[in-house]
Amino acid sequence: MCAAPAPLIDPDDTLLLTSEMLARAEAFGGDTFARWGQGRPKSDAAKEQISIRIDQDILAKLREAGQG
């Protein structure tokens, strides 16, 4: 048994989108929610990414301590 087709909608009966409505709209890229906006504000004490090499046993102990 097939579902009944969706009724056709007259374009003249649709809602006009305002700038305010578009500003509050949720945006998706496929199945992924895409946030639009400024994001997180800049910090006064910004962190700096570095790279270090440590022994495997030390790394294992750090990972045992949990995240962060």
C-alpha positions as CSV (number, residue, x, y, z in Angstrom):
1,M,0.0,0.0,0.0
2,C,1.5,3.4,-1.0
3,A,1.1,6.6,0.9
4,A,-1.0,9.3,-0.7
5,P,1.1,11.9,-2.5
6,A,1.6,15.2,-0.7
7,P,-0.8,17.9,-1.9
8,L,0.6,20.5,-4.2
9,I,1.2,23.9,-2.6
10,D,0.4,27.0,-4.6
11,P,3.6,29.2,-4.4
12,D,1.3,32.2,-3.9
13,D,0.0,30.7,-0.6
14,T,3.5,30.2,0.9
15,L,4.9,32.3,3.7
16,L,7.3,35.1,2.8
17,L,10.6,34.8,4.6
18,T,11.8,37.9,6.3
19,S,15.4,38.9,7.1
20,E,14.6,38.3,10.8
21,M,13.3,34.8,10.1
22,L,16.4,33.9,8.0
23,A,18.7,35.2,10.8
24,R,17.1,32.8,13.3
25,A,17.0,29.8,10.9
26,E,18.9,26.7,11.6
27,A,21.2,25.7,8.7
28,F,22.2,22.2,7.7
29,G,24.8,20.9,5.3
30,G,23.3,17.4,4.6
31,D,22.7,15.8,8.0
32,T,25.1,18.1,9.8
33,F,24.0,21.2,11.6
34,A,26.1,24.2,10.4
35,R,26.5,27.0,12.9
36,W,26.5,30.4,11.4
37,G,27.9,33.3,13.4
38,Q,30.9,34.7,15.0
39,G,31.8,31.7,17.1
40,R,33.6,31.9,20.4
41,P,35.0,35.3,21.3
42,K,38.8,35.8,21.3
43,S,40.5,35.2,24.7
44,D,42.7,37.8,26.3
45,A,45.1,35.0,27.3
46,A,45.2,33.0,24.1
47,K,46.6,29.5,24.2
48,E,49.5,28.4,21.9
49,Q,49.6,25.0,20.2
50,I,52.9,23.3,20.6
51,S,54.3,19.8,19.8
52,I,56.5,17.8,22.1
53,R,58.0,14.3,22.1
54,I,57.7,12.2,25.3
55,D,58.4,8.6,26.2
56,Q,55.6,6.1,25.7
57,D,55.4,5.2,29.4
58,I,54.9,8.9,30.4
59,L,52.2,9.3,27.7
60,A,50.4,6.2,29.0
61,K,50.4,7.6,32.6
62,L,49.0,10.9,31.3
63,R,46.3,9.1,29.3
64,E,45.4,7.1,32.5
65,A,44.7,10.3,34.3
66,G,41.8,11.1,31.9
67,Q,41.0,13.9,29.5
68,G,42.5,17.3,29.9
